[in-house]
Amino acid sequence: MNQLQALLNDGLIRTQHVENAAIINIKERNVCASTFGFNVPPENALNLIYAFHKNLLQVRRGGLCFKEKHYKCVRADEHSIYLQNVHGGLIVVKTKTFILVATYRVGMYPSVCVEAVEKL
């Protein structure tokens, strides 16, 4: 396990508010770390990168597809996107170098998940 995976596990998964998480390197356009068993396909990583750079207004209006599920946008700004569907939610936070994506299940407190991801 590398340091980024350890950070995801210690900072997010152990809170039990986040189901899965991954870190995407924006410049290299790939996933550089993820929690055990959480596979983010390359096309989904690119969609998340482009959502911030070119399509934020479109994401606000139409939502976003991630891993073959459609999510409705609840909140979006230049640094974070918060999406939900009937199965749970998706939190996406962007820094200068990375995008962190995290999922949570129905029944979890979305605001706590958003806060945990943004703090990390």
TAJORA-V66886 format. One record per residue. SS is DSSP state (a for helix, b for strand, c for the rest). PHI is phi in whole degrees, 0 to 359 (NA if undefined). D_CENTER is the distance of its C-alpha to the mean C-alpha in whole Angstrom. Layout:
# TAJORA-V66886
ss: <SS,SS>
phi: <PHI,PHI>
d_center: <D_CENTER,D_CENTER>
This chain:
# TAJORA-V66886
ss: <c,c,a,a,a,a,a,a,a,a,a,c,a,a,a,c,c,c,c,b,b,b,b,b,b,c,c,c,c,b,b,b,b,b,c,c,c,c,c,c,c,a,a,a,a,a,a,a,a,a,a,a,a,c,c,a,a,a,a,a,a,a,c,b,b,b,c,c,b,b,b,b,b,b,b,b,c,c,c,b,b,b,b,b,b,c,c,b,b,b,b,b,b,b,c,c,c,b,b,b,b,b,b,b,b,c,c,c,c,a,a,a,a,a,a,a,a,a,a,c>
phi: <NA,273,296,293,296,297,297,298,294,286,275,236,296,293,290,65,259,246,276,217,205,212,243,249,279,295,296,276,57,212,278,258,197,206,287,305,81,261,259,255,301,306,292,289,299,296,299,292,298,291,302,280,274,227,237,299,296,296,296,301,280,249,82,207,264,216,52,64,235,265,241,272,283,259,206,208,216,293,241,208,227,238,232,220,213,293,269,154,219,223,244,230,235,246,248,295,252,232,239,253,241,221,245,217,271,301,99,277,277,303,296,289,297,300,298,298,294,296,294,295>
d_center: <20,19,19,15,15,17,15,12,14,17,14,12,13,17,16,16,13,10,11,9,7,7,8,9,13,13,17,17,15,14,12,13,12,11,12,15,15,12,12,10,13,14,14,11,10,12,11,8,11,13,12,12,15,17,16,14,18,17,14,15,18,17,14,11,12,10,12,15,14,14,12,14,13,14,13,12,14,14,12,9,8,8,9,11,14,17,15,12,9,6,4,3,6,9,12,15,14,11,7,5,2,4,6,10,13,16,18,16,16,13,14,14,11,10,13,12,8,10,13,12>
